[in-house]
Amino acid sequence: MQQRVKKGGATGETTSLTAPDSGSESGDAPPVLQVARESLWYHSAFLICAEVMGMGLLGLPHAMAQLGWVVGLSAAVIFGITAVYSMLLLSRIKNELLPSAESYADIALATVGPMFGAFTRVAVLLSWASLLPYFLLACAKSMATAAPSAPLQLWHWTVLAAALLVGPLQLRTLHQISWLSLASSVAVLVAVVILVATLLRGAATAGGAGGNGSSATSLHSHTMWPPPGSHFLDSFGYFSSFVFAYNGHSVVLEIMREMHEPRTFPYAVLSANGLMITVYTATSALGYAALGRDVAGFLPDSMEAGAAKSAVGCLLTLHTAVAYMVVAQPLHRALHGFLFPLTVEQASSAEPKAAAHWLLISASQLAISFVLAAAVPFFDDLQSLLGALTCAPIVYGFPALFFVRAKALHGLPVPMADGFLCALFLGVLTPLFMVVGTFVAVRSIIADWQAT
C-alpha cells in the first residue's frame, strides 16, 4: 500500500508519496521492490559523507586563498555549523511534526499547499540533476589525475566516467549503496591526507632550497584578510564554495526513509558533519599554507605528476563515482515513478521490464549530465554557481520555512533561538546567496570562457 501524508496537517486530504500502485494486492501481483528500512544511524552517516564530502572539499583551499586566513577559516567553521543546524531542523520536522513525510516535496505539500509542493518537487529534482554533471566532471578530472600521461582530453575522460557508472547505477536503493559510501568516504580521506602531505613536503623542500621555487614564493602570498584589491563581489563568490561543500540536505528525508529508527538520525548528522567540519577546515588551511594564492581551483592540479598524484586520482575516482550514485538514486526513482509508474515498485531481479526502465532512465540522465559537464568545464566556477543558485535555498530557505510552518500548523510556538536563526536563513542568507552569489559565479564563467 502507498504511504500517505495529510495535507496541511488538518484537512484530512491525502496525497501519495510514491508512484501509483504498481499492481493489485492479490497473490499474483508482481514482486515489489522492498525499500530497506533497516539502515542504522551509521549507515546514514556513511551516506551523508559520501554525498557531501569530497569534490567540494577540493575547491576550498582555492576559495580560502581568495578570502585570507581570518575570513576563510571562519567560513569553513560557520557554514559547517549552519549546515548542521539545518539538517537537525529537517530531522525535527520528520520525527516530531510530520512523521509520514519522505521528501522535501512532501513537507512542502503538508506545510504550504499543493502548488508549493509541486514547485518544491521540481526545484529539488532540478537541483539533483544539476549536481550530476558536477560529479561526472569531477570523476573525469579524477581519472585524468590518475593517468596524467594518457593522450586523452577532458571530454574523453568524461565519456569513460559515464561508462564506468552505468553498471553501479542499477542499484535501486540507498541502503544498497551505504557500504560503498563508507568506502567512498575512506577513499576521500586517504586522498586528502596524501594530497596535503605531498604539497606540504613540496613547499618545505622548495623553501629549504633557498626560496627559488614557485612553491617557496607562494609561501609569502598569504594574507590575514581578503587580498588587497579584492572586490566585495569577488570575495563573496567564494563563500558559495563553502555553502556547496556542505550541501546534502535535499536527500535527508530519503535517507531517513530507509532507517530502522529515524529518531537516531541526529547521531548521523553530528558525526558526519563533525568529521566534515574538521576535514574541511584542516584541508583549507593546509592547502593554503602550502601554496598560498597559487593553489589551484581543483586541489590535485597543484600536485606534480608522480605516484602520489596517481593514487589521489584513483581514490577520488571511486569517491566521485559513489557521490554521483547517491545523488542519482532518488532522482532516478522520481523519474521512474513519473515515466513508468507501473514498474517503479517492481524488483529488477523479478521483473525485466522494471530493470529495463531503470536502465533507460539512468543512461539517459548520464547522457544529459555529459552534455552539461562539457558545456561548463570550469570546476571552481561550476562549484560556486551550484552553491549559490541551488544550494542556498535547499540548505537555508526550505528547512527554515518548513520548520516554522510545521510548528504553526500544529499550534506550537517557535523557540526564540530557532525563530532568530530561521529568520536569518530565510531573510538574509537565501536571497543574498541566490542573487549576489549567482551573479558573481555567472560573471566568472563568462570571463573564463572569454579567456579560453
Secondary structure, DSSP 8 states (H G I E B T S, - for coil): ---EEEGGGTS--EEESS-S--S-SSTTS--B------B-HHHHHHHHHHHHSSTTGGGHHHHHHTTHHHHHHHHHHHHHHHHHHHHHHHHHIIIII-TT--SHHHHHHHHT-HHHHHHHHHHHHHHHHHHHHHHHHHHHHHHHHH-TTS---HHHHHHHHHHHHHTGGG--SHHHHHHHHHHHHHHHHHHHHHHHHHHHHHHHHHHHTTS-SHHHHHTT---SSS-TT--HHHHHHHHHHHHHHT--GGGHHHHHHTBS-GGGHHHHHHHHHHHHHHHHHHHHHHHHHHHGGG--SSGGGGS-SSHHHHHHHHHHHHHHHHHHHHHHHHHHHHHHHHH-TTTTTB-TTT-HHHHHHHHHHHHHHHHHHHHHHHH---HHHHHHHHIIIIIHIIIIIHHHHHHHHHHHHTT----HHHHHHHHHIIIIIHHHIIIIIHHHHHHHHHHHHHH-
